[in-house]
Amino acid sequence: MCWSWTLDPQSNATSSLGQSKAPAESPGRKSEGGTIYHALIEGMPLAKIIRTTKRSRLHLIPSSPILAGAEVELVGMLARETLLRKALAPILQHYDYVLVDTPPSLDY
């Protein structure tokens, strides 16, 4: 099983896998079950965010343009450097591969 994790606010991996970029999203308003923003900033479990794709055995954690503001919101959070690891821990054992789409600037 493979899983694509989209950490890019441009959301190109999300849209290329047939999912909406959800431009109407805003903090506190979850579209289609949430995005990576909701996991990082609001603590939503990834199990509630994972979406199936048209590709066999490929799941997606979608992104959206609201992720662009996450870096600023993370500044004041304690242990922010562990948020990805903690979000991954409960579901990682279900996947053989994890593909990560990062922003071009690699700020994360």
C-alpha positions in Angstrom: 0.0 0.0 0.0 1.3 3.4 -0.9 0.3 6.8 0.6 0.9 10.3 -0.8 1.3 13.0 1.7 1.0 16.5 0.2 2.7 19.2 2.2 2.6 21.8 -0.6 0.0 24.5 -0.4 -0.2 24.6 -4.2 -1.8 21.2 -3.9 -0.7 19.9 -7.3 -0.3 16.3 -6.0 -3.7 16.5 -4.5 -5.4 17.7 -7.8 -3.3 15.3 -10.0 -4.8 12.4 -8.0 -8.3 13.6 -8.8 -9.1 15.4 -5.5 -10.2 19.0 -5.0 -7.7 21.6 -3.9 -10.6 22.9 -1.7 -9.9 26.6 -2.2 -13.0 27.6 -0.1 -11.5 26.0 3.0 -10.6 28.1 6.0 -9.4 27.2 9.5 -12.2 25.6 11.4 -14.0 24.7 8.2 -13.2 21.2 7.0 -13.9 20.3 3.4 -14.4 16.6 2.6 -12.9 15.4 5.9 -10.0 17.8 6.3 -6.5 18.3 4.9 -3.0 18.1 6.2 -3.6 21.6 7.6 -6.3 20.2 9.9 -3.9 17.5 11.2 -1.0 19.8 11.9 -2.8 22.8 13.3 -6.1 21.4 14.7 -4.9 17.9 15.7 -7.3 16.0 13.4 -6.3 12.4 13.2 -4.9 11.4 9.8 -7.2 8.4 9.8 -10.1 10.8 9.3 -8.3 12.7 6.5 -7.0 9.8 4.3 -8.8 9.6 1.0 -8.8 6.9 -1.6 -7.7 7.6 -5.1 -8.6 6.1 -8.5 -5.2 4.4 -8.4 -5.2 1.0 -6.9 -3.6 0.8 -3.4 -2.8 4.5 -3.3 -4.2 6.8 -0.6 -3.9 10.5 -0.2 -3.5 13.0 2.6 -4.6 16.1 0.7 -3.4 19.7 1.0 -5.1 23.0 0.2 -4.0 26.6 -0.1 -4.8 27.3 3.6 -1.6 25.3 4.4 0.4 28.4 3.3 -0.5 30.0 6.7 0.5 27.0 8.8 4.1 28.0 9.1 3.1 31.2 10.8 0.6 29.4 13.1 3.2 26.8 14.0 5.7 29.4 15.3 4.1 29.6 18.8 3.3 25.9 19.2 5.3 23.9 21.7 7.0 20.8 20.2 6.0 21.8 16.6 8.9 19.9 15.3 7.3 16.6 16.4 3.8 17.2 14.9 4.4 15.2 11.7 5.9 12.3 13.6 3.0 12.2 16.0 0.5 12.5 13.2 2.1 9.6 11.3 2.6 7.2 14.2 -0.9 5.7 14.4 -1.2 4.8 10.7 2.3 4.4 9.3 2.4 0.6 9.9 -0.4 0.2 7.3 1.7 1.5 4.4 4.7 0.1 2.6 5.7 3.5 1.0 5.0 7.1 1.8 5.5 9.7 -0.9 5.9 13.3 0.3 5.2 16.2 -1.9 7.0 19.2 -0.4 6.8 22.9 -1.3 9.4 24.1 -3.7 11.0 26.2 -1.0 11.4 23.3 1.4 10.5 25.4 4.4 9.2 22.4 6.2 
